[in-house]
């Protein structure tokens, strides 16, 4: 068996395990997303300019096919990359997403990207809870030793949420982004392996 085939099988096993893993906090829980979750309402998040302003570096349009082919389709999905939904426990409503990956298994590192898509749930501290669950998911399920991310300097709400969830600022890249003809810094953030924040209580 080739190394590529072996890695593909191991990734499939990891995906099936992840499907059964649903970490939860006081108000939200995470579950890996499936085809039924990609409703028309879900897809409106990716047409919302205010939500997408800080979501990607490329600003390319995100479609249902993009998401399915990247995260679900066994023939096309990216290995070691997982998309979890953030669900509100009181009504099981899907309110956002957490992406873990691409996981670099040589160094046990990964990025972690959070989108709280349903604006009705903004301003309630739920992003902080979700990020803490993401920390726990990455460290204790995927065995990641360090998470990293990047945030637009003007995206103050996201930066505060990550810091409240135990992340720290490691640096910045000056004039990295071009926003409406003006440059903006990229803030580099990280979370290192430590005690499980979820099990300590949020």
N, C-alpha and C positions, 0 to 999 in steps of 0.2 A: 504494500500500500504506500502510495506517495505521501510526502509530508503535507501536500496541499489537500489530499483526500482526507487524511487523518484530522487536520485542522478543521475541515468542513464538518466532519462528523461530530467533533468535540463542540463546535459552535452550535450545532443543532441540539445537542444534549443540553448545553447551557441555556439555549432559548426555551426548551421545554421545561426546564427547572424554573426559569424566571417566570413563566406563565402561571406557576402555582404559588408564587411568592407575593404576598400582599401586605407589606408593612403598614402600620397605622399609628396615628397619633390621636390626640383628643378629638379633633374635628375632621381630619382628612385621612384618606388611605390611598395607597398607590396600587395600581394593577396594570400589567402590561396590556397595551391596547390591541384590539382585534378589528376585523373588517367592519363589524356592526357599529363600532364606535365612530367611524368616520362619516357622520351624518352631515346633511347640508348645514345645519346650525354650527357644527364643529368647524366646518370649512370656512365659515364666515370670519372666523378669527384671523385667517391668513389673508383676508381681503381688507382687514381693518388697518389703515395706514398708521394709526397711533400705536397699535400693538406691534406692527411689523417694523416700526421706525428703528428699533434697537435689536430686533431679533436675529438678523443675519448680516454678515458683512457684504454679501453680494447684492442684496435687495432683489434677487430673482423671485418670481412668483412661485409660490408653493401650491401644488395641486394635489388632489386625492391620489392620482396615479403616482406622483413623486413619493408620497408618504408610504403607500403600499409597497412600491418597488424597493424603497430604501430599507423598510423595517419589517415587512411581513412576507412578501413573496419569497419562498424558499430558493427560487432560482436566481433572484436578483438582489436580495437584501444584503446589506453590508455586514460583514462578520464583526462580531464583538461590538455591536451598536444596538441599543435597545430604547424603545419609546414607551414610557409608562404614562398612564393617565393619572391625574390628581382628581380624586372623587371626594365630594362633601358627604360625610358620613350620615348626616341627618336625613338626606333624601336620595343618596347614591347618585347625585348629579355629577357629570363630568365637567370640571371647571378649569382644567389646565393640563399641561403635559410636563414631563421631565424626561430629558434625553440623557442617557448615560452612554458614553462612547464617542468615538471609536476608542475602545480600551486597548492600550499598548501593553500587551502581556509580557513583553521583554523587560519593561521597567515598572509594571503595575501602576500605571497612571492613566487618567482619563479626564475629559472635560465633563461638565454637568450643566445642562442648560434648562432653565425653568421658564415656562410661559403660563401665566395665569390669564387664560383667554376670556373667561366669563367676567365681564366688568362688574356685574352685580356683586361679586365677591371680593372686589378690590377694597383696600383700606381696612381689612379685618385681621391682618397679621397672618393670613393663611399661607402666603408665599414663604414666610419664615418657617412655618411648620412643615411645609412641603420640602423645602431645601434641607431641613434637618433630617427628614425621612430619606431624602436622596443621599445625604451623607452616610446614613446608616446602611442603606441599601448597597452603596458602593463599597464601603469598607467591610461590612460583615457578610454580604452575599457574593459580591464579585471579587473580593479580596484585593481591592485597590488600595494602595498605600497613600496615594496623594491625588487630589482632584485639583483641577485648574480651570480658570475661566477668564473671560475678558469682557469688560463693560465700557460702554461709552461714558465719557466723563460727565455728560449732562444727564445721564440716566441715574439720578440720585436715588430714586425709590428702590431700584434693583440693588444698587450698591449697599444701601442701608440694610436691605433684607438679607443679603449674603453675609454681611458682617454680623448681624444679629444671630444668624444661624451658625456662627463659629468660624467663618472664613476670615482671612486677613488679606490686606493689600500687600503685594510683593513688589510692585513697581508700576511704571507707566511707560508707554511709547508715545512720545510727543508728536503731535500733528499727524496721527495715524489715519484718522477718518477725514473724509471730506463731506460736510453736511451743509447743503444749501450754499455751496461755494466757499464755506469757511472751514478751516481745519479744526479738529478736535482730538484730544488725547484718548488713548486706549488705556484703561486701568486694568492691571493684571492682578487677579485674586486667586487664592488657593485655600485648600482645606487639607490638612495632613491627618494621617491615621492617629486615632486616639480613642478615648472611651466613647462608647455609644451614647450619643446625646438622647436618642429616643428612649433607651432603657433607663436613663437617669430621670426622664420626665421632661416634657417641654414646658 
